[in-house]
Amino acid sequence: MQYRRANEQVKRLGMVSEDGSKMAELSSITCAAPNMMDFIQQRYCMVSLLDSVQFMKVEDVEAVDLRLLPPIDSPGKIIGVDCNYVDNCDEQHISIPREPSFHVKFASSITGALDNIRAHSSAKHIDYGCQLAVVMGKRCREVSAKEALNHVFGYMVVQDIVARDWNVPLGGHSMDTFLPLGPIIVHRCHVPDLNNLWIKTIINGEERQTGNTRNMIFKIDFLIHRLSHYLTLCPGDIILTGTPAGSGAFRHPSCFLKPGDLIESEIQNLGKMCNKVVNSYS
C-alpha cells in the first residue's frame, strides 16, 4: 500500500498482512523505492522482499497515524473493457460480444479507497461498477496470451464511476474522483486463481452487485494479449476488466448515485473500499 504518515508530505510504501491488520514499511531497511510507480519499475525480487520482513518493524495498522493514498496514482494508461461479463450483457439485453471493445480513463480521475467521490453538478446520472484492475509490471508488445500474465505486477479493486448522461468524445468516465482504487495492490503471486473471485458492491447497506470473475467473457490473459497488439503496455499501466450485473442504469427502476450515498466495493482476496458520494463543492 502507499501512504503518508501524519504531518508528512513524503510518500511511503508498506506491505500489509493477509488479514490487513499488520503492516511493515518497505523503505525502512530495504532498497525499495518509496512510491509504487518506481517500485514496480525496480522489478524487486518478491522472494527477497518477503525474506526481509523478519528484520522489519511490524506495526498494527490501526495504531499508525497515516493517510491511505491510492496505491498507484500516475499510471501512463488506464484502459477499460466494455461489456465483459455475461450477466452484464444479459441485463442490457445485448448479445455476447465476439471481440472486446475498450474505453480510456485519465489519471486525474484517480482517488483513494477511503476518499470521497464528488457528484459533479453537470452530471445527473452517476453510475457505479466494481471491477478487478490489472496493474502491469513489465513493458510488453505483441505478447501471447500464454505469456501475458507473466507481465503483470498485481491486482486491485476499483470502482469505475461514470456519468452516463455525458455522451461526449471524452465520455463521462474521467471526471475528477471517478476512479476510486485500492486499498492495496496484491502481487500476482498471491492470486493463484484469477477466474474464481467474487465481486460485490453495496450501496447504503444494500447489495447491488454480486458477481464472479469466472463470468468474464474475455479473460485477463486474452485482454493483455489483444491490447498489446494495439499498443505497448508499460509498467504501471492499469487495465479495468469489466463489471458484473447490477449497475444502477440497468436496474428497474434505475438507481443512480447521489450525495450522501456510501459505496462499499470488495473483491475476494483483493480488499475492500469504502467511498462516500458528496456534493461537488464539498
ABEGO torsion letter per residue (X at the ends): XBBBBBGBABBBBBBBBAAGABBBBAAAABABBABAAAAAAAGBBAAAAAAAAAABBBBBAAABBBBBBBABABBABBBBBBGABAAAAAAAGBBBBABBBBBBBBAAABBBAABBBBBBAABABBBBBBBBBBBBABBBBGBBAAAAAAABABBBBBBBBBBAABBBAAEAAABBGABBBOABBBBAAABABAABBBBBBBBGGBBABBBBAAABABBAAAAAAAAAAABBBBBGBBBBAEBBBGBAAABOBBBBBBBGBBBBBBBBGAEBBBBBBBBAAX
